[in-house]
Amino acid sequence: MKTSDFDYTLPDELIARHPLPERSASRLLHVDGALSMYQDRLFSQLPDLFQPDDLLIFNDTRVIKARLFGQKETGGHIEALVERVLSEHEALVFIRASKPPKNGMELTFGEAVRARVLDRQGDLYRLAFDPAKTVLEWLEAHGEVPLPPYLERPAERDDDLRYQTVYARTPGAVAAPTAGLHFDQAMLDRLQSMGVRTAFVTLHVGAGTFQPVRVDNIADHVMHSELYHIPEETVAAVARAKTCGGRVTAVGTTSMRALEAASQSGSLQPGMGETDIFITPGYRFRVVERLITNFHLPKSTLLMLVAAFGGTTLMQSAYQHAVAARYRFFSYGDAMLIERQPQAPA
């Protein structure tokens, strides 16, 4: 398959550069892979598409203020984006500068945060931060919410709250699991009152999620790696749902990737791991039957994932419809609920 097979034309004005006033006020495109059809709805109508014993699985990662601005000891300006926190005092960081910093060089962010370059690992730099505080404490005090580059604006105070799910609790992501941004507490309470069950995974979204696919043949693409955790209670919740006839719904592609990565042995396994799973058409899904997700960038790995899940032809048609119907796209945009296309028997 070619990367160009997953392209579409998106008018710039359909990119949602700010969130709606209310989280659950977005639109919802319901895509049924089994019936090869889709229907326009509102996200507030989501509970109408669930039944008792269905299971929603959320990614509880919390976005950290991973973007820093500063200068090298030579005076040159730099912009840093933390890709991963390695320990209390070390992190892997993307650095944008006129000239790459050298090993041993001291960097200053703002007026308070000092870090030293330990080494370079491909496109990333390993930095040791001032041990007076932890990396997370420095970022919280002096960092900025790392909005996706396609929003083409600096982070604002409102983004501290809105670029974070209401159930976020485990710090470590540098991008939000954006499908979860549509859920407010009232929606969660309504689903719970209906007998819909919830469970959590953790997958810390890395800065690599913003990296474009630069190859023509998708088989040549190398995925970035991300850390995940599957609790034992989530494995038990999945088993219960399947026993009771409930449907497993992943909230976001990050939840989906964590669940599918942890089931490569044939069954879902609890524990921590690191995954670079690349889901493309032809992949056989082991855990998830439904997916709540946003609209993704053209030629992106996430668009390839939803094509694998809902069917390439149907998803191409659904995206064309969404553009024509003027849905809002990307992180602060509208949502989709996708029912998995039928799979051949194992």
HUHU-V733072 format. One line per field, one symbol per residue. ss: DSSP state (H for helix, E for strand, - for the rest). phi: phi as a letter, one per 40 degrees, with the letter a starting at -180 (. if undefined). burial: 1 if it has 24 or more other C-alpha atoms within 12 Angstrom, else 0. Layout:
ss=???
phi=???
burial=???
//
This chain:
ss=-EHHHH-----HHHE-------HHH-EEEEEE----EEEEEEHHHHHHH-----EEEEE-EEE---EEEEEE----EEEEEEEEE----EEEEEEEE--------EEEE---EEEEEEEEE--EEEEEE-----HHHHHHHH-E----HHH-------HHHH-------EEEE----HHHHH--HHHHHHHHH---EEEEEEE---HHHH------EHHH-----EEEEE-HHHHHHHHHHHHH---EEEE-HHHHHHHHH---------EEEEE--------------EEEEE------HHHHHHHHHH-HHHHHHHHHHHHH----E-----EEEEE-------
phi=.bdccbbacbcdcccccbccdbdccccbccbbcccfaaacabcccddcbbadgcbbbbcccbcccccbbaaccchccbbbbccaccadbbacbcbbacbdccdgccbbbgbbcbabccabbgcbbcbbcdccbcdccccccbcbdccdcccfaccbdccdcccaccbcabcicbaccccccccbccccccccccgccbabbbbccccccccccbbccccccbccbbcaabccccdcccccdcccgcbcbccgcccdccccccbcchacbchbabbbdbcbdhcbcbbcbabbaccbcdgccccccccccchdcccccccccccccgccbgdcccbbbbcccdbcdc
burial=0010011101000111111000111111111110001111111111101111111111111111111111110000011111111000111111110001100011111100111111000001111111000011011001111111011000100011011111110111111111111111001100100001111111111111111110000100101111111110011011101000011111111111111111100001110011111111101111111111111111111111111111110111111111100011111111111111100000
//
